[in-house]
Amino acid sequence: MNSVCVYCGSNTGSRPAYRERAVQLGDRLAREGLAVVYGGGNVGLMGIVADAALAAGGEVIGVIPEQLVGWEVAHRGITRLDVVANMHERKARMFDLSDAFVALPGGYGTLDEMFEMLTWRQLGLGDKPCAFLDVDGFYAPLLAMMDRMVDEHFLHADQRRDLWHGEDIDGLLAWMRAYVPVQADKWLDGQRREELR
């Protein structure tokens, strides 16, 4: 593992803990020698993660669509800033640049990007670990919804177990380094495979 993509809010949120965890993650990734790939802005938790990694001597690669260069105030002080045409290119570029994906608290964009990576993995288009680094239970309702998806048979239990979540950065990095992907066709039992033919 050489690089980690961090999805997070372009706002800082209402609690100091969100900012503190963003600083901790950016600093830790840099000290572990892992490049940070992120959305390219210098505002919100995005900017905090980037600045913390830079302050610790890390490499930071931002990927931002042209439309958002002004909105999210593109970070001009990072190691590398890739400006792409649209969100589709952004997601694909971030996927190519990253060995793992982690979400800090955020809004629609954070969830959109993380769930696209989970979907790609589900379909066998990628095999990279995905994790939610929680802060004060921020993601508890979302994780409960995923559990309901399993209970209602919209999500395979192995897919749910294949997603790490927690508050401990040590645990997160240990899990990512030891991650062994499950083959996409293993998500489906024999009966379901027959239904999809």
PEHUSUL-V985986 format. One record per helix or strand of 3 or more residues. SS is the DSSP state (h for helix, s for strand). FROM is the first residue (numbers start at 1). LEN is the number of residues. If there is no record, write none. Layout:
ss = {SS | SS}
from = {FROM | FROM}
len = {LEN | LEN}
This chain:
ss = {s | h | s | h | s | h | s | h | s | h | s | h | h | s | h | h | h}
from = {3 | 16 | 35 | 44 | 60 | 68 | 80 | 87 | 100 | 108 | 129 | 140 | 157 | 164 | 169 | 184 | 190}
len = {5 | 16 | 4 | 12 | 6 | 4 | 5 | 11 | 4 | 15 | 5 | 12 | 5 | 3 | 10 | 4 | 7}
